Amino acid sequence: MDEKWLADQFESNRDHLRAVAYRMLGSTSDAEDAVQESWLRLSRTDTSEVENLGGWLTTVTARVCLDMLRSRKSRREDPIDEAPDAAVAGPEQEALLADSVGPALLVVLETLAPAERLAFVLHDLFAVPFDEIAPIVGRTPTATRQLASRARRRVQGADRPDSDLNRQRRVVDAFLAASRDGNFDALLELLDPDVELRADETTVAASMANHDKGAPLLSARMAGARTVATAFSGKARGALPALIDGNVGAVWMYKGEVMGLFVFTVEDDKVVGLELVNDRERVATAEVEVLPSR
């Protein structure tokens, strides 16, 4: 594809990409770095079959920003709170960014897990559909919607993180205890009648291979409290409570390494959704903090 045409197309999208990156990163210098990296990736990629180049560039920029946020979190950098740089953004862009993303919002965004921040920014600020955001964060569209919903409540000040996490922790602890003890009635009490369980391909394959060793036999989707309770009664003995992308869940570990995720969705003290993840790439990209036992 003609390089000049690509360069022209990129320049026509530059302001949009800069706006996405700034809302993700809270720093004009980092935003410029992300946009420049997006151009480098564009110049190295055959985009002849890309139908929506603007959407493709938005996705690439979002992935770059997500990597930068995760690197920032791993280095435990202080939150960035700098004003837009007129020399970089230009007067009109500076005014736009300052109006749409004030310091207060940036402070709140800095408290979000990277995947939550990306889901919220792309969907709520740029109207990107969840099914397009999901591959970027390595989640299902439903799980991605939940990430954005949690972020939205935090941004709007509608939730109280500490009390909410404590309630989630009580439900998860009770579920794991009932599962280990084989307490079927207790499991039923904790599960919403319409609870839905989803398992990735790696999890389903492992359950089939290890079923004769006591592992529950799982399918990609299971629904209903009795079905889910039956699958987990007497199981989950090796699960440890953990924060997964800022939400309480559980993990399986081997020699100190997280091998699998048990992602809970809790509403009104009931488990309404479960997602089992053993895909190595997905596990590696999750933000995980194992919680101390109580």
Secondary structure, 3 states (H helix, E strand, C coil): CCHHHHHHHHHHHHHHHHHHHHHHHCCHHHHHHHHHHHHHHHHCCCCCCCCCHHHHHHHHHHHHHHHHHHHHHHCCCCCCCCCCCHHHHCHHHHHHHHHHCCHHHHHHHHCCCHHHHHHHHHHHHHCCCHHHHHHHHCCCHHHHHHHHHHHHHHHHCCCCHHHHHHHHHHHHHHHHHHHHHCCHHHHHHHEEEEEEEEECHHHHHHHHHCHHHCCCCCCCEEECHHHHHHHHCCCCCCCEEEEECCEEEEEEEECCEEEEEEEEEEECCEEEEEEEECCHHHHHHCCEEECCCC
